[in-house]
Amino acid sequence: MFDSTGFWVVLFGLPILAIVAIILLAAYQASGVQQDGRDDAPEDDG
């Protein structure tokens, strides 16, 4: 089992892909992409 290339790809590849996806998502959230007026700030319309 440990001599299978697919085993090592899954063992190391998936966590690396998950980390990259989390970093990209965090960078997306921190960027100005979502500045479309739908924020969590309370409205002061009265």
C-alpha positions as CSV (number, residue, x, y, z in Angstrom):
1,M,0.0,0.0,0.0
2,F,2.8,2.4,0.9
3,D,4.5,1.9,-2.4
4,S,1.5,3.2,-4.3
5,T,1.9,6.6,-5.9
6,G,-1.8,7.3,-5.5
7,F,-1.5,6.8,-1.8
8,W,1.2,9.4,-1.4
9,V,-0.7,11.8,-3.8
10,V,-3.8,11.5,-1.6
11,L,-1.8,11.7,1.6
12,F,0.1,14.8,0.7
13,G,-1.8,16.3,-2.2
14,L,-5.2,16.7,-0.6
15,P,-4.0,18.5,2.6
16,I,-1.8,20.8,0.5
17,L,-4.8,21.6,-1.8
18,A,-6.9,22.2,1.3
19,I,-4.4,24.7,2.7
20,V,-4.1,26.5,-0.6
21,A,-7.8,26.7,-0.9
22,I,-8.1,28.2,2.6
23,I,-5.4,30.7,1.9
24,L,-7.0,31.8,-1.4
25,L,-10.4,32.0,0.3
26,A,-8.9,34.1,3.1
27,A,-7.2,36.4,0.6
28,Y,-10.5,36.7,-1.4
29,Q,-12.4,37.6,1.8
30,A,-9.8,40.2,2.8
31,S,-9.8,41.8,-0.6
32,G,-12.2,44.4,-1.9
33,V,-14.1,42.0,-4.1
34,Q,-17.1,41.9,-1.7
35,Q,-17.5,45.6,-1.3
36,D,-20.9,45.6,-3.0
37,G,-22.9,47.3,-0.2
38,R,-24.0,44.1,1.5
39,D,-22.0,44.4,4.7
40,D,-22.9,43.5,8.3
41,A,-22.9,47.1,9.5
42,P,-26.3,48.3,10.9
43,E,-28.3,50.6,8.7
44,D,-28.9,54.2,10.0
45,D,-32.0,54.9,7.9
46,G,-34.0,55.8,11.0
